[in-house]
């Protein structure tokens, strides 16, 4: 279905499960490694929970996110402190709607359907923190091309005391956080 603006899209958010895993095969965000994670690895990833943004009428996958428990390691002089966090390991939107404006109002800071989906994800993270694990932050590692998107949605750069992870697959990514 072709949309002229994001407010025309009605979607639900469901956990990836055996009842909907077959729907992920047609999803593409335009990044091969992220698409591969959803199609091949997400269902069996025991370290993360994946949520699907699904079009109400068709169940087409509009986006997804995988989240997990994490922590921000902060180094203060001789001390190390770990602040509990929820990590957004993946957040991806269907390529054809990535920059779709939410409405038809002109704006210099264009609000898009992807912004709404990200805010819905932040609400999920906040609810998990309040009801289950007590996290102090939300973290993510942004690919450079998505950095301005996350800044617009109030993610902050790590401070000088925060230590980034050293995994090779995030070496070109920018560590960001949001206090809860």
Beta strands, then each sheet from edge to edge (+ up, - down):
strand 1: 11-15
strand 2: 49-55
strand 3: 61-76
strand 4: 79-93
strand 5: 137-142
strand 6: 156-157
strand 7: 162-163
strand 8: 174-179
sheet 1: 1+ 2- 3+ 4- 5- 8+ 6-
sheet 2: 1+ 2- 3+ 7-
end
